[in-house]
Amino acid sequence: MTGQITTLTFFRYKTLFNKIWAFGMMQFAHSSLSRVEGQTFYKLLGSGKAGFNPMPDWTVYALLQVWENQESADRFFADSGLMVRYRKKSDEHWVLYMKNKMSRGRWAGKMPFSPHPATSEDIPYVAAITRATIKFKFLRKFWKSVPASQRPLNDNPGLLFTKGIGEVPFLQMATFSLWKDQPSLDAFAYRSREHIKVIGDTRKLGWYREELFSRFQPYRYEGSWKGADLRTLDINLPDQNQR
């Protein structure tokens, strides 16, 4: 498959020993990840508690990777000794493969994502990654606004999955969300009063030093999350034996 792809892998850990191991790998995994062939960008990410709570969720970590092509990703997940260790230590893992549809902004001074030339009209699902570095002087105001801005997500029928992720707690935060279709995402992003207010405050106050917003088409997955196959969430994506 030609064209850049992105993978996002979530890992869940239950025992104290494995949680400590996962926390340590936020530093120690860089030596292996920085040398991966065919990988153009990666981020090791912690996560926050439910509801975009900035307090760390020590049970869940994530790995975001951008690849030159599908073959490079396949080679890594099949042959990487690092991934063998992650799978062995984690109680559950989920890999979502995605093609970028659009992006704007910067992440660590660069735009890591480029649109894929071959998205499919047969897959309605859409994933979104938003990421920002918050100016220190606006931390209190930003986090005070979060509960209201996230309220439209509660029991939202178009939302399949969401998780707060990030590099530095409180300061460098991101969200990943998976939606049934584009209209569901648009309704939240552009037509909910709470979210529109946050967008307005962002433009008015300029409380980010850096921000990025990107949308993707998920087309493949491996593993499970919370003990359930993704098809129980009405996601009929090709399985790991299909391309």
Residue pairs with C-beta under 8 A, 6 or more apart in sequence:
1 69
1 70
1 71
1 118
1 243
2 69
2 117
2 118
3 69
3 99
3 116
3 117
3 118
4 40
4 66
4 67
4 68
4 69
4 100
4 113
4 114
4 116
5 66
5 67
5 69
5 70
5 73
5 97
5 98
5 99
5 116
6 64
6 65
6 66
6 67
6 97
6 98
6 99
6 100
6 113
6 216
7 63
7 64
7 65
7 67
7 73
7 77
7 95
7 96
7 97
7 98
8 62
8 63
8 64
8 65
8 95
8 96
8 98
8 129
8 176
9 62
9 63
9 64
9 65
9 86
9 93
9 94
9 95
9 96
10 60
10 61
10 62
10 93
10 94
10 163
10 225
11 22
11 60
11 61
11 62
11 63
11 86
11 89
11 90
11 92
11 93
12 59
12 60
12 90
12 91
12 92
12 93
12 225
13 19
13 21
13 22
13 58
13 59
13 60
13 61
13 89
13 90
13 91
14 59
14 91
18 89
18 90
18 91
19 58
19 59
21 89
22 61
22 89
22 90
23 58
25 44
25 61
25 86
26 44
26 46
26 61
29 44
29 82
30 44
32 80
32 81
32 82
33 39
33 42
33 44
33 63
33 82
36 42
36 65
36 76
36 80
37 72
37 75
38 67
38 68
38 69
38 71
38 72
38 73
38 75
38 76
39 65
39 66
39 67
39 68
39 72
39 76
40 66
40 67
40 68
40 112
41 64
41 65
41 66
41 107
41 110
41 112
42 63
42 64
42 65
42 66
43 63
43 64
43 107
43 167
44 61
44 62
44 63
44 167
45 61
45 62
45 63
45 64
45 165
45 166
45 167
45 174
46 56
46 57
46 61
46 62
46 165
46 166
46 167
46 169
47 56
47 57
47 60
47 61
47 62
47 163
47 164
47 165
47 166
48 54
48 55
48 56
48 57
48 163
48 164
48 165
48 166
48 169
48 173
49 55
49 56
49 57
49 164
50 57
51 147
51 150
52 146
52 150
52 164
52 175
53 164
54 143
54 146
54 164
54 169
54 170
54 173
55 169
56 169
60 163
62 163
62 165
62 176
63 86
64 129
64 165
65 73
65 76
66 112
66 113
67 73
67 76
70 97
70 243
73 97
76 83
77 83
77 95
77 222
86 93
87 93
92 223
92 224
92 225
92 226
92 227
93 223
94 221
94 222
94 223
94 224
94 225
94 230
95 221
95 222
95 223
96 127
96 178
96 218
96 220
96 221
97 218
97 219
97 220
97 221
98 127
98 216
98 217
98 218
98 219
99 116
99 118
99 119
99 216
99 217
99 219
100 113
100 114
100 115
100 116
100 214
100 215
100 216
101 115
101 116
101 119
101 126
101 215
101 216
101 217
102 115
102 214
102 215
103 111
103 113
103 114
103 115
103 212
103 213
103 214
103 215
104 212
104 213
104 214
105 111
105 131
105 210
105 211
105 212
105 213
105 214
106 210
106 211
106 212
107 131
107 210
107 212
108 210
109 210
111 212
113 214
116 217
119 217
120 217
120 219
123 217
123 218
123 219
123 237
124 180
124 181
124 182
125 160
125 178
125 179
125 180
125 181
125 217
125 218
125 235
125 237
126 178
126 179
126 181
126 182
126 184
126 185
126 215
126 216
126 217
126 218
127 176
127 177
127 178
127 179
127 215
127 216
127 217
127 218
128 175
128 176
128 177
128 179
128 185
128 189
128 213
128 214
128 215
128 216
129 174
129 175
129 176
129 212
129 213
129 214
129 216
130 174
130 175
130 211
130 212
130 213
130 214
131 166
131 172
131 173
131 174
131 175
131 211
131 212
131 213
132 172
132 173
132 174
132 208
132 210
132 211
132 212
133 171
133 172
133 208
133 209
133 210
133 211
134 142
134 170
134 171
134 172
134 173
134 207
134 208
134 209
135 206
135 207
135 208
135 209
136 171
138 205
138 207
139 170
139 171
141 205
141 207
142 207
143 170
145 197
145 198
145 201
148 194
148 197
148 198
149 194
149 195
149 197
149 198
150 194
151 194
152 188
152 192
152 194
152 195
153 159
153 162
153 177
153 188
156 184
156 188
157 180
157 184
158 179
158 180
158 181
158 183
158 184
158 185
158 187
158 188
159 177
159 178
159 179
159 180
159 184
159 188
160 178
160 179
160 180
160 233
160 234
160 235
161 176
161 177
161 178
161 225
161 233
162 175
162 176
162 177
162 178
163 175
163 176
164 173
164 174
164 175
165 173
165 174
165 175
165 176
166 172
166 173
166 174
167 174
177 185
178 218
178 235
179 185
180 234
185 215
188 195
189 195
190 196
201 207
202 208
202 211
218 235
218 237
219 237
219 238
220 237
220 238
220 239
220 240
220 242
220 243
221 230
221 235
221 237
221 239
221 240
222 239
222 240
224 230
230 237
